[in-house]
């Protein structure tokens, strides 16, 4: 998804969060783009946090990602459960860690 006046390309994996069964967006392109920018920034900012947790607490990579996901799935996080799952998948990608099975109540099939 890209418009002529905006150079941000929203990946299909994110656009799908806002699409209906026919693939049509349920929100405007601007709203989707704003959510994408927020989620991409959040994933990028969480890289250092996840690395610190890994070196300080030494749980597994999967456990760190599950804990971050659980935190993002709360109403206080400011992102939807589907966005939380996308953020953690993107975080795993940025860290080059395998992504565990993430199961928010609204997306029970959200394996990476």
One Martini backbone bead per residue (centre of mass of N, CA, C, O) as a GRO file, in nm:
protein
  112
    1UNK     BB    1   0.091   0.039   0.027
    2UNK     BB    2   0.072   0.342  -0.180
    3UNK     BB    3   0.118   0.683  -0.217
    4UNK     BB    4   0.235   0.944  -0.394
    5UNK     BB    5   0.286   1.139  -0.119
    6UNK     BB    6   0.400   0.859   0.000
    7UNK     BB    7   0.692   0.652   0.096
    8UNK     BB    8   0.536   0.455   0.262
    9UNK     BB    9   0.550   0.104   0.298
   10UNK     BB   10   0.304  -0.124   0.352
   11UNK     BB   11   0.287  -0.427   0.444
   12UNK     BB   12   0.084  -0.695   0.396
   13UNK     BB   13   0.096  -0.801   0.694
   14UNK     BB   14  -0.041  -0.535   0.797
   15UNK     BB   15  -0.284  -0.483   0.613
   16UNK     BB   16  -0.437  -0.746   0.700
   17UNK     BB   17  -0.540  -0.628   0.977
   18UNK     BB   18  -0.747  -0.421   0.790
   19UNK     BB   19  -0.891  -0.656   0.646
   20UNK     BB   20  -1.110  -0.821   0.485
   21UNK     BB   21  -1.204  -1.109   0.327
   22UNK     BB   22  -1.151  -0.938   0.041
   23UNK     BB   23  -0.908  -0.715   0.111
   24UNK     BB   24  -1.045  -0.474   0.232
   25UNK     BB   25  -1.033  -0.187   0.384
   26UNK     BB   26  -1.159  -0.065   0.706
   27UNK     BB   27  -0.955   0.162   0.661
   28UNK     BB   28  -0.770   0.405   0.598
   29UNK     BB   29  -0.464   0.453   0.471
   30UNK     BB   30  -0.375   0.654   0.692
   31UNK     BB   31  -0.438   0.479   0.937
   32UNK     BB   32  -0.263   0.240   0.864
   33UNK     BB   33   0.002   0.400   0.846
   34UNK     BB   34   0.006   0.499   1.140
   35UNK     BB   35   0.007   0.218   1.270
   36UNK     BB   36   0.261   0.118   1.134
   37UNK     BB   37   0.460   0.326   1.241
   38UNK     BB   38   0.416   0.256   1.536
   39UNK     BB   39   0.489  -0.051   1.519
   40UNK     BB   40   0.770  -0.023   1.397
   41UNK     BB   41   0.886   0.153   1.621
   42UNK     BB   42   0.833  -0.043   1.851
   43UNK     BB   43   1.005  -0.275   1.748
   44UNK     BB   44   1.272  -0.115   1.740
   45UNK     BB   45   1.272  -0.034   2.048
   46UNK     BB   46   1.265  -0.346   2.154
   47UNK     BB   47   1.543  -0.457   2.091
   48UNK     BB   48   1.711  -0.362   2.336
   49UNK     BB   49   1.529  -0.484   2.552
   50UNK     BB   50   1.555  -0.781   2.465
   51UNK     BB   51   1.865  -0.798   2.487
   52UNK     BB   52   1.880  -0.732   2.784
   53UNK     BB   53   1.708  -0.964   2.889
   54UNK     BB   54   1.890  -1.187   2.777
   55UNK     BB   55   2.155  -1.096   2.944
   56UNK     BB   56   2.026  -1.075   3.236
   57UNK     BB   57   1.800  -1.318   3.261
   58UNK     BB   58   1.834  -1.568   3.051
   59UNK     BB   59   1.615  -1.639   2.886
   60UNK     BB   60   1.456  -1.719   2.634
   61UNK     BB   61   1.366  -1.591   2.343
   62UNK     BB   62   1.072  -1.687   2.353
   63UNK     BB   63   1.004  -1.575   2.637
   64UNK     BB   64   1.051  -1.281   2.574
   65UNK     BB   65   0.840  -1.260   2.347
   66UNK     BB   66   0.598  -1.347   2.520
   67UNK     BB   67   0.616  -1.117   2.729
   68UNK     BB   68   0.586  -0.885   2.534
   69UNK     BB   69   0.317  -0.975   2.422
   70UNK     BB   70   0.157  -0.965   2.684
   71UNK     BB   71   0.200  -0.658   2.725
   72UNK     BB   72   0.068  -0.573   2.443
   73UNK     BB   73  -0.224  -0.715   2.514
   74UNK     BB   74  -0.291  -0.480   2.666
   75UNK     BB   75  -0.480  -0.195   2.694
   76UNK     BB   76  -0.229  -0.001   2.772
   77UNK     BB   77  -0.048  -0.015   2.503
   78UNK     BB   78  -0.219   0.091   2.225
   79UNK     BB   79  -0.266  -0.192   2.099
   80UNK     BB   80  -0.364  -0.442   1.940
   81UNK     BB   81  -0.348  -0.777   1.927
   82UNK     BB   82  -0.264  -0.791   1.631
   83UNK     BB   83  -0.039  -0.581   1.656
   84UNK     BB   84   0.124  -0.726   1.873
   85UNK     BB   85   0.193  -0.967   1.697
   86UNK     BB   86   0.338  -0.810   1.477
   87UNK     BB   87   0.555  -0.681   1.653
   88UNK     BB   88   0.685  -0.950   1.748
   89UNK     BB   89   0.753  -1.058   1.471
   90UNK     BB   90   0.933  -0.818   1.396
   91UNK     BB   91   1.127  -0.843   1.630
   92UNK     BB   92   1.232  -1.123   1.557
   93UNK     BB   93   1.341  -1.035   1.286
   94UNK     BB   94   1.543  -0.816   1.393
   95UNK     BB   95   1.691  -1.038   1.588
   96UNK     BB   96   1.703  -1.326   1.468
   97UNK     BB   97   1.454  -1.486   1.587
   98UNK     BB   98   1.255  -1.714   1.682
   99UNK     BB   99   0.911  -1.750   1.665
  100UNK     BB  100   0.665  -1.804   1.858
  101UNK     BB  101   0.377  -1.892   1.965
  102UNK     BB  102   0.100  -1.671   1.920
  103UNK     BB  103  -0.211  -1.621   2.139
  104UNK     BB  104  -0.439  -1.435   2.082
  105UNK     BB  105  -0.773  -1.440   2.116
  106UNK     BB  106  -0.818  -1.311   1.810
  107UNK     BB  107  -0.547  -1.507   1.712
  108UNK     BB  108  -0.500  -1.845   1.725
  109UNK     BB  109  -0.311  -1.858   1.435
  110UNK     BB  110  -0.019  -1.699   1.530
  111UNK     BB  111   0.213  -1.810   1.375
  112UNK     BB  112   0.547  -1.760   1.244
   0.00000   0.00000   0.00000
